[in-house]
Amino acid sequence: MERNIEEIITHFDIIGDFDGFEKNETGHINESYRIHTNSVEHPGYFLQWINNTIFKDVDGLMENICSVTRHLAQKLAENPKLDFSVLEVIPCNDGKNFYLDPAGQYWRLYTFIDDAHGYNVVENVEIANEGGKAFGLFMSLLADLPSNGLSETIPNFHNIEKRLEAYQVSLEQDIAGRAKEIREEIAFVASRAEQMLAIPALIKSGSLPMRITHNDTKFNNILFDQHNHALCIVDLDTVMPGSILFDFGDSIRTGANTANEDEQDLSKVDINLPIYEAYTRGFIESTRETLTSAEIENLAFSARFMTFIIGLRFLTDFLNGDTYFRTSYPLHNLIRAKVQFRLIEAMEKNSEIMHSIVMRSLKNTFSLTVSK
């Protein structure tokens, strides 16, 4: 669809005059544009088209983002020593936090963060440690903002019970005739499902508190400055109530895998323990004051939990004939599921080490705090 970007920008309360744009080619859900102006004070903005096929409640989505960014901005103003930034939502001329164009398309605008970059791959332990600090700080600063005031932007996003139910229906219906190809994967899911259900049981009992979580903690959702200091957390569409285990676990799933998500040579799939340890140290350094004993006890296991969820989603989509995830070849989703399940096996072999790293990081962080 042809976008009249210059006309869309006129509906936002920007400083300066429109001076061109560039389309950002990254991202799979929303469309993004770098906006240039002739203002020295605010030379750039970041415009996004919101995909309301995925995010059906745009009002709730934007209220979530505004509540979270306002709270973070206030916290950072109160703690000027924190070298961190927060996205700033630019309102429309009518005061709304998004623009609905005549074609029924939704748009939002942020200030552009200059001289920042991200990483699709965690290149070394220093960057991993910075990433852990950043996501941990993001959650710790939001710890006193009530989670029940936020909408659920994607219902049941990390709900393992719903994911298992959907998988079971797909397996029984077998509409693509693929169940015969996944006997090993079916056995894998069956042997671990009960163990995974321990997390929602702890949430329901209140042992694991509901917090405001990011829920999409891929490493490329962290912006770094020129000195590789973590600067800002972006892509806030899935910020909503959740468990801190969701965010920690998904960071490890995506950041500490030694192979690509669709690697066909499963012998390359393993858990990168140095990256895991560096990220864990940074994360605990930022969250130690807010973590509960149940969260600490299950932090290492959360990596397996989140890897199981995404593996199950890939497998379910394979059974359904590849209707959700974009694929490049017929077995693409099955290969993705195999990678996730092999990563879980690697984590299982290293489970004691991974838990000991959590406890050692907690102890070292406590000792550092006392010494100060």
N, C-alpha and C positions, 0 to 999 in steps of 0.2 A: 504493500500500500504506500502511495506517495504521501510523504509527510511535509506539511508546510511549517517548517521549524521556526522561521522568522515570525510568522503570524502567531504561533503557539506561545512564543516567548513574550509577546505583548501582553499576555494575560497575567504575567508574574511581576511582582514588585522588585525589579532589579535596579541596580545602580549603573548608570551609563546606557549607551545605545548598543543595540545588536550589531556585531561586527563579524559574523560568520560562524560556522560550526564544523565539527568533524564527528563522524559516526564512530562510536566505540564498537569494535567487532567482537569483543569478548562477551560472555554471558549467553545463556540458553533460554531464558524465560522473558526478561524484559529487554527493551531496546534502549540504548544509552547514547547520548550525544554530548560532546564537549562544546560549550557555548563560549564564544569570545565576545567581549565588549570593548568599548573605547575608554573604559574607566581605569584609572591607575590604581585606585583603591580596591576595586573588585573586577579584575580583568577577565575572570572566567567563572562559569557555572557548569553544573552537571545536570542535564535534563534526562529524565527517564519516562518512557512509555510503560505503564503498569499493565501487565497481562492479567486482565480480570477474568480470563478463562481459568487460570490457576488460582488467583486470589479474588474470590467472588465478593468478599466484603471489603471493598476499597476504603470505605469510611473507617471501619474497624482497624484495618491495616495501617492507615495513616495516623489514626489516633494513637495506636501503639508506638509508632516511630516517633511521633512528636512528644509523647509522654516520656519515653526513654531518653531521647536526645536532650529534652529540657532538664531532666533529672541529672544526666551526666554533665551537662554544662554547668549546672549549679554546684555539683560536687567538685568539679575541676576548678571553679572559681574560688571555692572554699579552701582548696588545697593547691595553691599556686606552684608548689614544689613538684607536683606530678607533671612530668613532661609527656603529656598526652593530649590528643585532640578528639573532637566529637563532630559528627556530621551536623550541618545546620540546614534545616528545612526553610526554604524561601517561600513565603506565603503568596497567594494570588492577590491581585488588586482588590478583590472582594473580601479578602481576609481568610478564605478557605485554604486548606493545606494541600489541595490538589485541584487540577483544572480538568473539567469534563468538556471535551470539544463537541461540536455539532454532530460528529459521526459516532458519538458514544465511546470515544477513546479517552482513557484516563492518563493524566500527566502529572509529574511532580518535579521539583527543582531543588537542588542542593548547591551550596557554595562548592567550588572546585578546590581540592587540596593540591597545591602546587608542589613540584619537586618530590613527588612520592612514587613509589613503585611497589609491586607485589611479587610473590613467588608462587609458581605453580608446583614447584618441587622444593622440599626442605633440603637445602644444599649442604648444611653443616650444623654442628651442635650449637654454635653461637646463635644462629638464626632460629633454631628450634627453641632455645631457651628464651629468646626475646618473644617468640610467638606465644609460649606458655605464659609468660608474664602478662602479655597484652590481653589474651582472652580471660585470664584469671582476674586482671584488674577490671575489665569490662563487667564481669559478673559480681565482683566484690563491691564495686561502686553502685550497683543496682540492688544490693542485698536488702536495703531498707525501703525499697519501693514495692508496695504490695502487688503481688502477681495477679490477684483476683480482679484487679482493675483493668487488665489487658484482655483483648479478644484472642481467640484461637484462630490464627490466620489460615492454617491448613489443619482442619480437624483430624485428630488421631494420627498425626504425622509420625510420631515415634511410639505408637501404641502397639506393642508386640502382640497383645491378645487379638486385636483387629487384624494385624498382618498375618497371624497364624490362621485365623478364620478365613481370610481371603485366599490364602494359599491352599487350604483344605478344600474349599469350594472349587478352585481351579483344578486341583488334582483330581477330584471326583468327576468333574465335567469333562476335563481333558479335550477341550474343543479343538485344539490344534493337533491332537493325536501324538503328543510328544512325551507322555508319561513313561513310555517304555524306554526312553533314552536317558532317564534320570534316576535309575534305581539306586545308585550310590548316594545321590544327593537326597533322595527321599529318606533313606536310612540315616543320613547325617542329621537331617532336621528332626526326625523322630527321636533320636538318641539325646538331643540337647534341648528340646523345647521346654521340658519341665524345669530345667535349670534356669533358663532364660526368664521364665515366668516369676522367678523370685523377686525380680526388680519391681514389677508393677505391684506385687503383693506388699513390698516394703513401702511403696508410695501410698497405697490405699490405707495401710495401717498408720501412716503418719511418721514412720521411722525415717523415711527420706522426704525432706521438705520440698514443697513446690516453690520454685524460684522463678525469676525472670531469666530466661536463657536465650542464647542466640539461635541454637538449633540447626545451624549450617556452618560449622566451624572448620571449613576447608581453609587451608593455609593462605590461599589467594584472597581471602576476605580480611586480611591484615595489610594495611599500608605501612611501608617502611620509609624512613627518610634516607638521605644520601649516605649516612653513616651506619645504615642498617639498624637503626633504633626503631622499634615498633611505635608507630605514630597514631594509628586510628583503626577502629574496627568498622567495616563497611558491610553492605548487603544486609540490611536490617529487616527484610520482609518477613522472616520467620521468627523474629523476636516475639516470644509469647511465654506463657507459663510452662514450666518443664522442670526436669531434674538436672542438677549440675552434672550428673553422670552422662547425660546425653551429649553435652558439649565436650567434656573431656574425652569420652570414648570415641566420638567421631573424629576429633583431632588426631588421635592416635591411629585410628583406622586409615585415615587419608594421608597422614604425614609420616608414619613410621613403617609403612609397607615398603619392602625392598624392591618391589616390582610394580609395574603399571596395573591399573584396574582391570585391564583386559589382556593381560599377559598369558599367552597360550602355553608357555613352558613353565609349568607349576613348580619346577625345581628352583626357580628364581624367587619364589614367594617366601618371605620370611619377615619376622619382626626385627626392625633395626633397633636394638637395645640402647646404643648410645644416643640416638635421636629421641627415643622414648624417655630415657633418663633426663636428658637436657630439658625437654619440654615439661616433664613432670616437676622438676626442680623449679622452673620458672612459674608454673601454674600454682604450685603450693606456696611459693613465696608471696604471691599476690592474694591467695584465698585462705591462708592458714587461719586467720582470725574469724572466718565465717563458716568454715567446714565443720560439719557435725561428725560424730564418731561413726555413724552408719555410712556417711558419704566417704569417709576415709577408708573404711573397711572394704567398700565396694568399688573404689576408684579404679584399681587395676582391672577388675572384672568387667568394668563398663566398656573397655575396649572390645572385649569379646561380644558383649551384648549388642553394641551398635554395629559391629561387623556382621553379626548374625541377622539383624534386621535388614540391612541393605542386601545381604546375600539372599535372604528370603524374598525380598522384593524383586531382585533380578530373576530368581527362579520362578516366581509367580508370573512375571511378565513373559518368560519363555513358554510356560504352559499355556498362556492366553494368546500366544501367537505374536508377541512383541507389539503390544498396543500402547505402551506407555513410554518406555525408554527408546531413544533413537538408536538404531542398530545399523551396522555396516555389512553384516553377513548373517546367514540363518542361525548359526550357533553363538552369536555374539553375547546374548544375555546368559546363556548357559556357561560360557567361558567366564564371564564376569562373576557369576555365582560360584563357580569352582575356585576362582581366585580368593573370594571372600572366605569360603569354607577352609581353604588351605591356610589362609592367614590365621583363622581361629585355631587350627591345629598347632600352628607355630606358637601362638600365644598360650595355649594350654600347656605345651612343653616347658614354657618359660614362666608359668603363672607364679611360682614362688619367688622367682627373681623379680618379676614385675611388682609384686606386692612389697617385697623388701625394699625396692627402690622408692616406693611411696613412703614407707615408714622412715627410711633413711633421710629422704628429702624433708619430711616433716621435722625430724629431729635436728637436722642441720639448720633449717630455717628458724626453729625455735632458739637454737644456740646463738645464731647470728643476731636475733632480735634481743636476746638477753644481754649480749655483749655490747650492744648499742646503748 
